[in-house]
Amino acid sequence: MSDSSELIFVSYAGPDNVWAEWVAWHLQENGYRVVLDRWHWRTGDDFVTKMSEALAQASAVVAVFSPRYFEPGRYTEEEWTSVLARRGRYVPLVVEPLEEGQLPAILAPRLRKDLHGLSEPDALKALLDAVRGPERPTRPPTFPGTATAPPAPTAPHGSQPPFPRRTGDGPAVWDRRS
């Protein structure tokens, strides 16, 4: 579960509302507070004011990337530029493949999480991993000093593989001259 005080604003292009609702639903089910325009803003509310308030209050913005997210004239540009300008946490989720050049250059170096092509359980895991961020392992890593010996080199059929030999007082080396 998350810190229940963490507020997440879901940024998306209108045609991707199904993905936005799926993301928002699962974030709420996992303890996050979510602002999704379709769920929280009423007819007659000032869209720009509501968006500005939500972006100012959010501890993170989860962006649903698709080709439509970057179409000219969408409010998504105001949303992502606002987050970048204040150096806020921006979590891009790619729900549809993007063509070369669709992603603005300023967003290109941002790490993204692909959800497209995944099963629902895998997409849910990817979503939660993206929002939670990296975690320390619960078990210690394998000790790197116990590495196994490398496999013996293979020789062409009918020839003998080279054998280690000593060179002076140094370590055994592979004699490739045989």
N, C-alpha and C positions, 0 to 999 in steps of 0.2 A: 504494500500500500504506500501511497505517497503522503507527503506532508499536506494535510487538508487545507492549509492556508495558501498553497500554491495555486495561482489563477492562470489558466491557459486560454489564450484567445486563438480561435481556429480561423485561419485566413484561407479563403478558397475563391475560385471563380464560380459564379452562379450555376453553370451547367454541371459542376462537380459536387452539387449539394448532397448526393447520395454518399459519396466518400466522406464529405465533411461531417455528416450526421453519424456515420459509422465510427469515425475517429472520435468525435465528441462523446458519443454514447460509451465507448469503451474506456475513454479517459475518466469519465464520471464513475463508471463501474469500478474503476481502480483507485478511487479516492481523490481525484483531482477536481477542482472547481473549474468549470468551463464556461466561456462566453461564446455562444454561437448565435449569430444574428437571427436565424430562423426560429430559435427557441426563446430568445430573451428580448427582442425588440418588437414593440407593438406598432400597428398601423398608426401613423401620425407622428411617431418619434422622428427626431432629426437624425438621419442616418450618419452624417458626418460627425455630429457631436457624440453620438453613441460609440462610433468607431474610435474616435479620439480618446474618450474616457476609457474604453476597454483596453486600448493599446497602452495608455498611461498606467493602468492598474495591473496589467498582466505581468507575471514574472517570466513568461515565455510565450512565444507565438509559434504555433504549429501551422505550417503552410502546406497545403495540399497542391503539389506541383503537377500540372498537366500542361499541354500546349496552350489551353485556354487561359491559364493563370497569367500568361505573359502577353496576351493580346492587348493591343492599344485600347485605351479608354476604360479599362477595368480599374476599380478601386484597389485591387491587389497591389499595384505599384505603390500607392500611397502607404499601404500597410507595411510592405517590406522595407521601403525606404525609411519609414519612421523608426522601425526596429533597428536598422543598421545605423541610423544617425545617432540614436541614443545608446548604441552598443549593447542592445538587449539580446536576450537569448532567442535565437531563431532556429527552429527545428524543421527542415525541409523533408517532406515525405513525397516521393515520386510515385504517383498512382497510374501513370501512363508514360511510355517512353517519350523522351524529348529528342528532337532532331538537333543536329549541329546548328548552333547559332540561336536556338530558341531561348536558351538560358542567358540572361544578362551577364556580361563579363564580371560585374562586381559580385555576383552570386556564384560564379563558377568554382571558386576555391572552397566554398562551403561543403562540408561533409553532408551527404544526403543519405536517406534510407529508402530503398526501393520497396514498395509494397505490391507493385504490379507483377502479375505472374505467380504470386504466392498463394498457397492455400490459406483459408481464413485463420487457422491456428498459427501458421507461420507469419502471416501479416500482422496478427495481433501481437505476437512476440516481438516482431520488428518495431511496431509502433511503440510498445512499452519500453523496449530497450532504447529507442531513440529519445524518448522523453525523459526517462530516468537518467540516462547517461551511463558512462562506464562504471562498473562496480569492481571492487576488489574481490578476488576469488575467495571462496569459503574454505578451500583446502589449499595447502601449500603446493606450489608448482614442483614438478619433478626436478630433482637435483641434477644440474647439467653435467656434473663431474662423473656420472656413472654411464656415460655414453658407451654404447656397444662398439666393438671393433668394426671398421668399415668392411664391406664385403670384399673378398679376394677378387682381384681383377681377372677377367676372363680372357682366355687366349683363343686365337682362331682354331678351328677344328684341326686336330692332328698335330698341333704344336704344344710345347710345354709352356705353362705360364711362368713368368719370371718369379724368382724367389728372393726373399729379403737377404741381403748380405751386409756385413759390417764394412764400413769405410773408416779405417783407422780406429780411433777410440770413440768415434761418434755413434749415433743410433743406427739401427738397421734401416736400410733404404731399399727400395725396389730396384733391382737390376734390370733395366729394360733392354740391355744389350744382348741378352740370351735369346 
